[in-house]
Amino acid sequence: MKIWRIPVTWQCCAFVKVNAATLDEALVVARDDNGVLPLPPESQYVDGSWELSETDPDFIRECYNENQKDETDKETKQ
């Protein structure tokens, strides 16, 4: 059997603490448009969110698996 790298995506749910004078301001800060908030240290998997990030076999083979070839029947039987 060969090992294949398959890109997947899933979602997590967590809470962030932000300093703000109002809830509206806190919501703006929490959107983190500048990418400055650290990831929360604790999170939970969002049920049902697991999915393939890419489904094109040719793209996955080339970009994630160094053009690895499929096993042939001959290789499997050895």
N, C-alpha and C positions, 0 to 999 in steps of 0.2 A: 504494500500500500504506500502511496505517496502522501506527503503532507502538503496541503494547499493553504495559502494565506487568503482568506476571504474577508473583505471589509464589511463590518457591521456597525450599526448605530443603535443607540438606545438612549432613553431619557432617564434622568434622575430628578427627584424633587427634594428640595432642602429650604432652609431659611437663611437669610443674610441679615445681619444687624447693620443699620446705617444711622449715621448722625444727621439729623435734619430738624428744622424748626416746625415743619408741617408735614402731614401725611403726603400731600401732593409732591412736595419737594423730595420726600423719602422715596416715592415711587420713581421719580426721575433719576435719583442717584442709583437705585436698585436696578434700573434698566442697564446700567454700566456700559453706556455707549463708547466710553473710552477704554474699556477693558482693564480697569484698575482694581476692581474688587477681587480678592482671592476666592478660589473655590471653597465652598463650605466644607469643613472637615467631616461632617456627617451628612449622609444623604440616603435616600431610598430609591430603589428601582421603580419606575413607573410601569405597572403591569401592562403587558401587551405592546410595549413600545419597541421591542427588538425587531429590527429589520435589516435586510441587506442594504448596504450603502451603494452598491453598484451591482448590476445584474448582467452586464455584457460580458460573456465568457472570454472573448478575445481581449478586451480591455483588462480584465482581471488577470488573465494569463500573462500579458505583457508587462503591466505596471506593478503587479504585486508578486508575481511568481517567476520572474526572469525567463519567460517563455518556456517554462517547464512543459514537457510533452506528457500526454496521457499514457497510462500503462497500456501495454498491448496484452493480448491474451497470452502470448508466449511468456512475457515477464511475470504475469500473474501465476502461471502454472509452475514456475521454477521454485 
